[in-house]
């Protein structure tokens, strides 16, 4: 299993993600001049400060909840995140018993990621535990 977010040198957003390469560890970068965080998961780039996710050089059209869910998973790439913890991070409050919001938004996000990068799988379910973000072919 790859390690969690690791720093890398920052360049233009498209320079960090190589869609042809195998998925490596998730990487995070904060440029010295602009202080913008860049999360790279395989061919996917997330720029949290700009509310932008880029797949294969194209900007994904995500709702604010989908984007926040993707960002929180990317910040903890390769780690299983409990649904309750994801809910707290994205919605900013405790999850009520029986709430399926995280599952609904994970499904929506999976569909959009699969449409943009059909040969890749990003969000993996660990039944009884939660979800993990990792780029796999």
SULTA-V116450 format. One record per pair of residues at least 6 apart in sequence whose ideal C-beta (glycine too) atoms are under 7 Angstrom apart, sorted by the first residue. I is the first residue (numbers start at 1). J is the second residue. D is the distance in Angstrom with one decimal. If there is no record, write none. Layout:
BEGIN
i	j	d
I	J	D
I	J	D
END
This chain:
BEGIN
i	j	d
1	78	5.7
2	24	6.7
2	25	3.8
2	26	7.0
2	78	5.0
2	134	6.8
3	25	5.0
3	78	6.7
4	26	6.5
4	76	6.5
4	77	5.7
4	78	5.7
4	79	6.1
5	26	5.0
5	27	6.3
5	28	3.8
5	39	6.7
5	75	6.4
5	77	5.9
6	25	5.6
6	27	5.0
6	28	6.9
7	27	6.9
7	28	6.3
7	29	5.8
8	16	6.5
8	27	4.4
8	29	5.1
10	29	4.4
10	31	4.1
10	38	6.2
13	38	6.7
13	45	5.5
13	47	6.5
13	54	5.8
14	57	5.5
16	38	6.3
16	40	4.9
16	45	6.1
17	40	5.5
17	43	5.1
17	44	6.6
17	45	4.8
19	43	3.8
19	56	5.1
23	42	3.8
23	135	3.5
23	136	5.8
23	137	6.9
25	78	7.0
26	39	6.7
26	40	6.6
26	41	4.9
26	74	6.3
26	77	3.0
26	78	6.2
27	40	4.5
28	37	6.4
28	38	6.9
28	39	5.3
29	38	4.5
30	36	6.8
30	37	5.3
36	47	6.4
36	49	4.8
36	50	7.0
37	48	5.2
37	49	5.9
38	45	6.3
38	47	5.8
39	46	4.2
39	48	7.0
39	74	4.1
39	75	6.5
41	74	5.5
41	77	5.7
41	122	6.6
41	133	6.2
41	135	5.0
42	120	6.1
42	135	2.5
43	55	6.5
43	56	5.9
43	117	5.9
43	120	6.5
43	135	6.9
44	53	6.8
44	55	5.4
44	117	7.0
44	122	6.7
44	135	6.5
45	54	4.4
46	53	5.0
46	70	6.2
46	71	5.7
46	74	5.1
48	71	4.9
51	67	5.9
52	59	5.9
53	60	4.4
53	62	5.9
53	67	6.4
53	70	6.0
55	113	6.9
55	116	3.8
55	117	5.2
56	116	6.4
56	117	6.0
58	116	6.7
60	112	5.9
60	116	5.9
62	70	6.8
62	112	6.5
65	90	6.2
65	105	5.4
66	105	5.9
66	108	5.8
66	109	5.0
68	90	4.7
69	86	6.6
69	90	5.2
69	105	5.2
69	106	7.0
69	109	6.0
70	109	5.9
72	86	6.2
72	89	4.5
72	90	5.9
73	81	6.4
73	123	6.9
73	131	6.7
73	133	3.8
74	133	5.8
77	133	5.1
77	134	6.3
78	132	6.6
78	134	5.1
79	132	6.5
80	126	4.9
80	129	5.0
80	130	5.1
80	132	4.8
81	130	4.9
81	131	5.7
81	132	7.0
82	129	6.8
82	130	4.2
83	95	6.9
83	102	4.5
83	130	5.4
84	95	5.0
86	102	5.1
86	130	7.0
86	131	6.8
87	95	3.8
87	101	6.6
87	102	5.4
88	94	6.4
106	123	5.7
106	131	5.9
109	123	6.4
110	123	5.3
113	122	5.1
119	137	5.9
120	135	5.7
120	137	6.1
121	136	5.1
122	133	5.8
122	135	5.8
123	131	5.7
123	133	5.8
124	131	6.8
124	132	4.7
124	134	6.3
125	131	6.0
126	132	6.1
END
